[in-house]
Amino acid sequence: MSETDLLVEPLLQQLEEDYDGLQVAAIGGGHGLSAALRAILDYADAVTAIVTVADDGGSSGRIAPGLDIPPPGDIRRSLLALTDQPSLWRSLIEYRFADSDVAGHSLGNLILAAMSDLGGGFSDAVNTVGRLLGTRGAVVPVAEERLDLEANVDGAVVKGQVAIALSRGMIADLRVVPDVAASRRALEAVAAADQIVLGPGSLFTSVIAPLKVGEMAEAVNDSKAALIYVCNLTSQDGETLGMSGIEHLEALVGIAGIRAPDVVVSHDGPLAVPDGLERIELDVRQVAETGIRLELGDIARDGSDWPAHDPARLGAVMRRLGVA
């Protein structure tokens, strides 16, 4: 048995244990999923991050096609979000090169790529890095291979996560290419969850994208878990520009193909909104008519250069939501 196997096996055994406490599956990607994971750690007994594998920007966009692996960037962010203790490994996974031909690359992305190449595949590499970091939960790629996104935007087909995120127009549909089934561990995490958390994050390219992978929407719909959607603080200059809060909900249900959330968590408090964007607000009466519970709270981070959720405040709100 290799050193990699020795690191992976104990983690896999730990993940397969039966938990008596609250189990949460968080689905998404990017910085929004990271904030949700840090919030969930405040109250959950077990958490699994189910992460999109369709990112084609930055360091991930340079590494994934050449090495034929899922993009590691969102995976790395989730691993770090579930790591609450400083260590040499955390510093290494966080490190980003500034110069030379590796400028812009995250060392964590390169380590994930190297471990995948050493044997066992990408998912085992993720498990190994999680073990090295001492994560307080599991990180699971939604699929075992790199996926691409396609969207219908104002009647035209737009390809690629970055291009879709920057597009200005109404997104009427979103697809993942190729059409593959979700990973076994992703589906198992959804089936075992007491809570399923969606958002915050880019509505189409981070939140809806993993739900479009084969069998994911069905797994969410079949689950008896409480389904919670954490609404974004503002619109995004690109994919959600001009969309209201209720339109976010309509897109989540209509395009992702999932049941309506049981609870929507939305910010209620002061917020500095950058020029050109709009605050996402939900009308209590309008949401009540849909049968969805609206949970309001002051969940924005104070003094942030850009609107962002405060994990501690968000966790305090989500703690009181309970299960289905």
C-alpha positions as CSV (number, residue, x, y, z in Angstrom):
1,M,0.0,0.0,0.0
2,S,1.4,3.4,-1.0
3,E,1.7,6.5,1.3
4,T,-1.2,8.0,-0.6
5,D,-3.4,5.0,0.2
6,L,-2.4,5.2,3.9
7,L,-3.6,8.8,4.0
8,V,-6.8,8.1,2.0
9,E,-8.1,5.0,3.7
10,P,-8.6,6.4,7.3
11,L,-10.5,9.4,5.8
12,L,-12.8,7.2,3.7
13,Q,-13.5,5.0,6.7
14,Q,-14.4,8.1,8.7
15,L,-16.7,9.4,6.0
16,E,-18.6,6.1,5.9
17,E,-19.4,6.2,9.7
18,D,-23.0,6.7,10.7
19,Y,-23.6,10.0,12.3
20,D,-26.3,10.5,14.9
21,G,-26.2,14.3,14.7
22,L,-27.2,16.8,12.0
23,Q,-25.8,16.0,8.6
24,V,-25.6,18.8,6.1
25,A,-24.8,18.6,2.3
26,A,-23.8,22.0,0.8
27,I,-23.9,22.2,-3.0
28,G,-22.2,24.9,-5.0
29,G,-18.8,26.5,-5.7
30,G,-16.6,29.5,-5.4
31,H,-16.4,31.9,-2.5
32,G,-20.1,31.6,-1.8
33,L,-19.8,27.9,-1.0
34,S,-16.8,28.6,1.2
35,A,-18.8,31.1,3.3
36,A,-21.7,28.6,3.6
37,L,-19.3,25.9,4.8
38,R,-17.8,28.0,7.5
39,A,-21.3,28.9,8.6
40,I,-22.4,25.3,8.7
41,L,-19.4,24.3,10.8
42,D,-20.9,26.4,13.6
43,Y,-23.9,24.0,14.1
44,A,-23.6,20.8,12.1
45,D,-22.2,17.5,13.3
46,A,-21.2,16.4,9.8
47,V,-20.9,18.4,6.6
48,T,-20.2,17.4,3.0
49,A,-19.4,20.0,0.3
50,I,-20.5,18.9,-3.2
51,V,-18.6,21.1,-5.5
52,T,-19.0,22.1,-9.1
53,V,-16.3,20.9,-11.6
54,A,-17.1,23.3,-14.5
55,D,-14.8,26.2,-13.6
56,D,-12.7,27.3,-16.6
57,G,-11.1,30.5,-15.3
58,G,-7.8,31.4,-13.5
59,S,-5.4,28.7,-12.4
60,S,-8.0,26.0,-12.7
61,G,-8.7,26.9,-16.3
62,R,-5.0,26.5,-17.1
63,I,-4.5,23.2,-15.3
64,A,-7.6,21.2,-15.9
65,P,-7.6,20.9,-19.7
66,G,-4.0,20.0,-20.0
67,L,-4.0,17.4,-17.3
68,D,-7.5,16.2,-18.0
69,I,-8.7,16.5,-14.4
70,P,-11.6,18.4,-12.8
71,P,-10.8,22.0,-12.1
72,P,-9.2,22.1,-8.6
73,G,-9.9,25.7,-7.6
74,D,-13.3,25.4,-6.0
75,I,-12.3,22.1,-4.5
76,R,-9.3,23.8,-2.9
77,R,-11.4,26.7,-1.5
78,S,-13.9,24.2,0.1
79,L,-11.1,22.2,1.7
80,L,-9.7,25.4,3.2
81,A,-13.1,26.5,4.4
82,L,-13.5,23.2,6.3
83,T,-10.0,23.7,7.9
84,D,-10.1,25.8,11.0
85,Q,-6.5,25.2,12.4
86,P,-3.4,26.9,11.0
87,S,-0.7,24.5,9.8
88,L,2.2,24.2,7.3
89,W,-0.1,22.3,5.0
90,R,-2.7,25.0,5.1
91,S,-0.1,27.6,4.3
92,L,1.1,25.5,1.3
93,I,-2.4,24.9,0.0
94,E,-3.2,28.6,0.3
95,Y,0.0,29.8,-1.4
96,R,-0.2,31.5,-4.8
97,F,2.8,32.2,-7.0
98,A,3.4,35.8,-8.1
99,D,6.2,35.5,-10.6
100,S,7.8,33.4,-13.3
101,D,6.0,30.9,-15.5
102,V,3.9,29.7,-12.6
103,A,2.6,33.2,-11.8
104,G,-1.1,33.1,-10.8
105,H,-1.1,29.4,-10.0
106,S,-2.2,28.2,-6.6
107,L,0.2,25.7,-5.1
108,G,-2.9,23.9,-3.7
109,N,-4.2,23.4,-7.2
110,L,-0.8,22.0,-8.3
111,I,-0.7,19.7,-5.3
112,L,-4.1,18.3,-6.1
113,A,-3.1,17.8,-9.7
114,A,0.1,16.0,-8.7
115,M,-1.6,13.7,-6.2
116,S,-4.1,12.8,-8.8
117,D,-1.3,12.0,-11.2
118,L,0.4,9.8,-8.6
119,G,-2.4,7.4,-8.7
120,G,-5.9,6.8,-7.3
121,G,-7.6,9.6,-9.3
122,F,-8.8,13.0,-8.5
123,S,-11.3,12.1,-5.8
124,D,-8.7,10.2,-3.8
125,A,-6.3,13.2,-4.2
126,V,-9.0,15.5,-2.7
127,N,-9.5,13.0,0.2
128,T,-5.7,12.9,0.8
129,V,-5.4,16.7,0.9
130,G,-8.4,16.8,3.3
131,R,-6.6,14.4,5.6
132,L,-3.4,16.4,5.5
133,L,-5.3,19.6,6.3
134,G,-7.4,18.0,9.0
135,T,-10.7,19.2,7.5
136,R,-13.8,19.0,9.6
137,G,-15.9,17.5,6.8
138,A,-15.7,16.0,3.4
139,V,-15.3,17.6,0.0
140,V,-16.7,15.7,-3.0
141,P,-16.5,16.7,-6.7
142,V,-20.0,16.5,-8.1
143,A,-18.6,14.5,-11.0
144,E,-15.5,12.4,-11.6
145,E,-14.5,14.4,-14.7
146,R,-14.1,18.0,-15.9
147,L,-17.3,19.4,-17.3
148,D,-18.1,22.4,-19.5
149,L,-21.1,24.7,-19.3
150,E,-23.4,25.9,-22.0
151,A,-26.2,28.5,-21.6
152,N,-28.9,30.0,-23.8
153,V,-28.6,33.7,-23.3
154,D,-31.1,35.9,-25.1
155,G,-31.5,33.2,-27.7
156,A,-27.7,32.6,-28.3
157,V,-25.6,29.8,-27.1
158,V,-22.8,30.9,-24.8
159,K,-20.1,28.3,-23.9
160,G,-17.9,28.3,-20.8
161,Q,-18.3,29.2,-17.1
162,V,-16.4,32.5,-17.4
163,A,-18.2,33.6,-20.6
164,I,-21.6,32.7,-19.0
165,A,-20.8,34.5,-15.8
166,L,-19.9,37.7,-17.7
167,S,-22.8,37.5,-20.1
168,R,-25.5,40.2,-19.9
169,G,-28.9,38.9,-20.9
170,M,-31.6,36.5,-19.8
171,I,-30.3,33.0,-19.2
172,A,-33.1,30.7,-20.3
173,D,-31.3,27.3,-19.9
174,L,-28.1,25.8,-18.6
175,R,-26.4,22.5,-19.6
176,V,-23.3,20.6,-18.5
177,V,-21.3,18.9,-21.2
178,P,-20.8,15.9,-21.4
179,D,-24.0,14.5,-20.0
180,V,-22.6,12.3,-17.2
181,A,-23.9,11.0,-13.9
182,A,-23.0,12.6,-10.6
183,S,-20.4,10.8,-8.5
184,R,-21.6,8.1,-6.2
185,R,-20.4,10.0,-3.1
186,A,-22.2,13.1,-4.1
187,L,-25.5,11.3,-4.5
188,E,-24.9,9.4,-1.2
189,A,-24.2,12.7,0.7
190,V,-27.5,14.1,-0.6
191,A,-29.4,11.0,0.4
192,A,-28.0,11.0,3.9
193,A,-28.4,14.7,4.6
194,D,-30.8,16.2,7.1
195,Q,-30.2,19.6,5.5
196,I,-29.3,20.5,1.9
197,V,-27.9,24.0,1.5
198,L,-27.7,25.8,-1.8
199,G,-25.9,29.2,-2.2
200,P,-24.8,31.8,-1.8
201,G,-22.8,32.2,-5.0
202,S,-23.1,32.9,-8.7
203,L,-26.7,31.7,-9.3
204,F,-26.1,29.9,-12.6
205,T,-22.4,29.0,-12.7
206,S,-21.9,28.0,-9.1
207,V,-25.3,27.0,-7.6
208,I,-27.4,25.7,-10.5
209,A,-24.4,24.2,-12.4
210,P,-23.8,21.2,-10.1
211,L,-27.6,20.5,-9.9
212,K,-27.6,20.0,-13.7
213,V,-25.2,17.1,-13.5
214,G,-27.0,13.8,-14.1
215,E,-29.2,12.5,-11.2
216,M,-28.4,15.4,-8.8
217,A,-31.7,17.2,-9.2
218,E,-33.5,14.0,-8.8
219,A,-31.5,13.2,-5.6
220,V,-32.4,16.6,-4.1
221,N,-36.1,16.1,-5.1
222,D,-36.2,12.6,-3.6
223,S,-34.5,13.7,-0.3
224,K,-36.6,14.3,2.8
225,A,-34.0,16.8,4.0
226,A,-34.8,20.4,4.6
227,L,-33.8,22.4,1.5
228,I,-32.3,25.8,2.3
229,Y,-31.4,28.5,-0.2
230,V,-29.1,31.3,0.9
231,C,-29.9,34.2,-1.3
232,N,-27.1,36.5,-2.6
233,L,-26.7,39.9,-1.2
234,T,-26.5,41.7,-4.6
235,S,-27.0,41.1,-8.2
236,Q,-23.9,40.0,-10.2
237,D,-22.6,42.1,-13.1
238,G,-23.2,39.6,-15.7
239,E,-25.4,36.5,-15.2
240,T,-27.9,38.0,-12.7
241,L,-27.8,41.7,-13.6
242,G,-31.2,43.2,-13.1
243,M,-32.7,40.0,-11.6
244,S,-35.0,40.4,-8.5
245,G,-35.0,38.1,-5.5
246,I,-38.1,36.3,-6.6
247,E,-36.5,35.8,-10.1
248,H,-33.5,34.2,-8.4
249,L,-35.9,31.7,-6.9
250,E,-37.8,31.1,-10.1
251,A,-34.6,30.4,-12.0
252,L,-33.3,28.1,-9.2
253,V,-36.5,25.9,-9.4
254,G,-37.2,26.3,-13.1
255,I,-33.7,25.8,-14.6
256,A,-32.2,23.5,-12.0
257,G,-35.3,21.4,-12.0
258,I,-35.5,21.1,-8.3
259,R,-38.3,21.4,-5.8
260,A,-38.9,24.8,-4.2
261,P,-36.7,25.4,-1.1
262,D,-38.3,24.9,2.3
263,V,-36.5,28.0,3.6
264,V,-34.9,31.0,2.0
265,V,-32.3,32.9,4.0
266,S,-32.0,36.6,3.1
267,H,-30.1,39.6,4.4
268,D,-32.0,42.2,6.5
269,G,-29.7,45.0,7.5
270,P,-27.4,47.7,6.2
271,L,-25.5,47.0,3.1
272,A,-23.2,49.1,0.8
273,V,-24.1,48.2,-2.8
274,P,-21.4,48.8,-5.5
275,D,-22.4,51.1,-8.3
276,G,-24.2,49.3,-11.1
277,L,-25.5,46.5,-8.9
278,E,-28.8,46.0,-7.0
279,R,-29.5,44.7,-3.6
280,I,-31.3,41.4,-3.7
281,E,-34.4,41.7,-1.5
282,L,-37.4,39.4,-1.1
283,D,-40.9,40.6,-0.3
284,V,-42.3,38.7,2.7
285,R,-45.8,38.5,1.4
286,Q,-44.7,37.5,-2.1
287,V,-42.5,34.7,-0.7
288,A,-45.3,33.6,1.7
289,E,-47.6,33.1,-1.3
290,T,-45.2,30.5,-2.6
291,G,-45.3,28.5,0.6
292,I,-41.6,29.0,1.2
293,R,-40.5,30.2,4.7
294,L,-38.4,33.4,4.5
295,E,-35.8,33.7,7.3
296,L,-34.3,37.2,7.6
297,G,-31.2,38.2,9.4
298,D,-28.3,40.6,9.4
299,I,-25.9,38.2,7.7
300,A,-23.5,40.6,5.8
301,R,-19.9,41.1,6.8
302,D,-19.2,44.5,8.3
303,G,-16.4,46.6,6.6
304,S,-16.0,44.3,3.7
305,D,-14.5,45.8,0.5
306,W,-17.2,43.9,-1.4
307,P,-20.6,42.6,-0.2
308,A,-20.0,39.3,1.4
309,H,-21.8,37.0,3.9
310,D,-20.5,36.8,7.4
311,P,-20.1,33.1,8.2
312,A,-20.7,33.5,12.0
313,R,-23.9,35.6,11.5
314,L,-25.1,33.3,8.7
315,G,-24.4,30.2,10.9
316,A,-26.4,31.7,13.7
317,V,-29.4,32.1,11.4
318,M,-29.1,28.7,9.9
319,R,-28.7,27.0,13.3
320,R,-32.3,27.8,14.1
321,L,-33.8,26.4,10.9
322,G,-33.8,22.8,12.0
323,V,-34.6,19.9,9.7
324,A,-37.6,18.8,7.7
